[in-house]
Amino acid sequence: MNEGDIVLTPLPQANGQIKNRPALFLRALPPFKDLLVCGISTQLQQQVAGFDEIIRRQDADFAASGLVADSLFRLGFLAVIPRNKVVGSIGKIAPVRHTRLLKNLSDYLIK
């Protein structure tokens, strides 16, 4: 499993239930290499402009993502997941998209 992979992992839902959902592996965190992930949603209207990012079927990295519909990487929906809780990897995004998402997050955090 590598940074930039799209993984399936248990994530809390708005109704309190925990379901296996796709998430983007943003960065491994010390000391145990737990995964910092952001949730992925098909609810594109939830996009925060200039922060979140949409991946669309026509994007060059969509086919490799393993996603089945246009989807939103939600940087405001972060979680830290132990590696042993990850069900598996379904795909990956382009390194340039991964870097851009990390930059959006870091720019927000240092404001």
C-alpha positions in Angstrom: 0.0 0.0 0.0 1.4 3.4 -1.1 0.5 7.0 -0.6 -1.9 8.0 -3.4 -3.7 4.7 -3.2 -7.4 4.5 -2.9 -8.2 2.1 -0.1 -11.3 0.5 1.4 -11.5 1.1 5.1 -14.1 1.4 7.9 -15.2 5.1 8.2 -17.8 6.7 10.3 -20.9 8.0 8.5 -23.0 11.0 9.3 -25.6 8.8 10.9 -23.0 7.2 13.2 -22.7 3.9 11.4 -19.3 2.6 10.4 -19.1 1.3 6.8 -16.3 0.2 4.5 -15.8 3.2 2.2 -13.2 4.3 -0.3 -10.6 6.7 1.1 -7.5 8.3 -0.3 -4.3 7.4 1.5 -2.6 10.8 1.9 0.4 10.2 4.1 1.8 7.6 6.5 2.1 9.0 10.1 4.8 8.3 12.6 5.6 6.3 14.6 3.5 3.3 13.5 2.9 4.3 9.8 -0.9 4.7 10.4 -2.7 6.1 7.4 -3.9 9.6 7.2 -6.8 9.3 4.7 -9.5 11.6 3.4 -13.0 10.4 2.5 -14.2 10.0 -1.0 -17.8 10.8 -1.9 -20.0 10.9 -5.0 -21.9 13.9 -3.5 -20.1 16.4 -5.8 -22.2 19.3 -4.5 -20.3 19.0 -1.2 -17.1 20.3 -2.8 -15.3 23.1 -1.0 -13.8 25.1 -3.9 -10.1 25.5 -3.8 -9.8 22.8 -1.2 -11.4 19.6 -2.2 -11.0 18.1 -5.7 -13.2 16.1 -8.1 -12.0 13.2 -10.1 -14.1 12.7 -13.3 -14.4 9.8 -15.7 -12.6 11.7 -18.4 -9.6 12.4 -16.2 -6.4 10.6 -17.2 -6.1 8.9 -13.8 -9.8 7.9 -13.3 -9.4 4.4 -14.8 -6.5 3.6 -12.5 -8.5 4.9 -9.4 -10.8 1.9 -9.2 -13.7 4.3 -8.6 -17.0 3.7 -10.5 -18.4 7.3 -10.7 -17.2 10.9 -10.6 -16.1 11.4 -7.0 -15.0 14.0 -4.6 -11.8 13.9 -2.5 -13.0 15.5 0.8 -10.0 17.0 2.6 -12.4 18.2 5.3 -13.2 14.5 6.1 -9.9 13.2 7.5 -9.2 10.1 9.6 -6.2 8.2 10.9 -6.5 4.5 10.2 -4.3 1.7 11.5 -2.9 -0.3 8.6 -4.6 -3.5 9.9 -8.0 -1.9 9.5 -7.6 -1.3 5.8 -9.6 -3.9 3.8 -7.5 -3.4 0.7 -6.5 -1.1 -2.2 -8.8 -0.6 -5.2 -6.6 1.8 -7.2 -4.5 4.9 -7.2 -4.5 8.5 -8.4 -1.8 10.3 -10.4 1.2 11.6 -8.3 0.5 15.1 -9.5 -3.1 15.0 -8.1 -1.8 13.5 -4.8 0.7 16.3 -4.5 -1.9 18.9 -5.3 -4.2 17.6 -2.6 -1.4 17.5 0.0 -0.6 21.1 -0.9 -4.2 22.2 -0.6 -4.3 20.6 2.9 -1.0 22.0 4.0 -1.8 25.5 2.7 -5.0 25.5 4.7 -3.3 24.3 7.9 -0.6 27.0 7.9 -3.0 29.9 7.3 
